[in-house]
Amino acid sequence: MAMKNISVPRPTVKEVEKYLRQWNNLKDYKAQEEALDKLFFKLCPKNVDESDILLKVASLNDFYSTPNSICKCIIRAESEGCKK
């Protein structure tokens, strides 16, 4: 799947703060973020094992509707030396 170049305007500080307030007030936000932090930073901190990556992707998908195809992108990025 080819990625399209999209021009996204730089948001203002006021706009970012507005969306952060909305994000922080989402129902279940705190519990989800704590669960994802535990999963990503304690239980499965590396992106080497495919089952760990699938677990992360499934969790992200459940919480935020992230496409499962991202797993292959993570594996590819890890093999190419991208650590973030």
C-alpha positions as CSV (number, residue, x, y, z in Angstrom):
1,M,0.0,0.0,0.0
2,A,1.5,3.3,-1.1
3,M,1.5,6.2,1.4
4,K,0.3,9.6,0.1
5,N,2.1,12.7,1.0
6,I,-0.3,14.9,2.9
7,S,0.4,18.4,4.0
8,V,-0.7,18.9,7.6
9,P,-0.6,22.4,8.9
10,R,1.4,23.0,12.1
11,P,-1.1,23.3,15.0
12,T,-1.0,26.2,17.4
13,V,-0.3,25.7,21.1
14,K,-3.9,26.6,21.9
15,E,-5.2,24.0,19.5
16,V,-2.9,21.3,20.9
17,E,-3.9,22.1,24.5
18,K,-7.6,21.9,23.4
19,Y,-7.2,18.4,22.0
20,L,-5.0,17.3,25.0
21,R,-7.8,18.3,27.3
22,Q,-10.3,16.4,25.3
23,W,-8.0,13.4,25.2
24,N,-7.4,13.5,29.0
25,N,-11.2,13.6,29.6
26,L,-12.0,10.5,27.6
27,K,-13.7,7.8,29.5
28,D,-11.3,4.9,30.4
29,Y,-8.3,6.9,29.1
30,K,-6.2,6.5,32.3
31,A,-6.8,2.8,32.6
32,Q,-6.1,2.1,29.0
33,E,-2.9,4.2,29.0
34,E,-1.7,2.5,32.2
35,A,-2.4,-1.0,30.7
36,L,-0.6,-0.1,27.4
37,D,2.4,1.4,29.4
38,K,2.7,-1.9,31.3
39,L,2.4,-3.9,28.1
40,F,4.9,-1.8,26.1
41,F,7.4,-1.0,28.8
42,K,7.4,-3.9,31.2
43,L,5.9,-7.0,29.7
44,C,7.0,-6.7,26.1
45,P,9.6,-3.9,25.9
46,K,11.2,-5.1,22.6
47,N,9.8,-5.5,19.1
48,V,11.7,-8.7,18.2
49,D,9.2,-11.5,18.9
50,E,6.3,-11.5,16.5
51,S,3.9,-12.7,19.2
52,D,4.8,-9.8,21.4
53,I,4.2,-7.4,18.5
54,L,0.9,-9.0,17.7
55,L,-0.1,-8.6,21.4
56,K,0.7,-4.9,21.3
57,V,-1.1,-4.4,17.9
58,A,-4.2,-6.3,19.1
59,S,-4.3,-4.1,22.3
60,L,-3.8,-0.9,20.3
61,N,-6.5,-2.0,17.8
62,D,-8.9,-2.8,20.6
63,F,-8.3,0.6,22.3
64,Y,-7.8,2.8,19.3
65,S,-8.8,0.9,16.1
66,T,-5.2,0.7,14.8
67,P,-4.9,-1.5,11.7
68,N,-3.4,-4.9,12.3
69,S,-1.2,-4.5,9.2
70,I,1.0,-2.2,11.4
71,C,2.6,-5.4,12.9
72,K,4.5,-6.0,9.6
73,C,5.6,-2.4,9.6
74,I,7.0,-2.7,13.1
75,I,8.8,-5.9,12.3
76,R,10.3,-4.3,9.1
77,A,11.3,-1.1,10.9
78,E,12.9,-3.1,13.7
79,S,14.9,-5.2,11.2
80,E,16.0,-2.0,9.5
81,G,17.4,-0.5,12.7
82,C,14.5,1.8,13.8
83,K,14.3,1.5,17.5
84,K,11.3,3.8,18.2
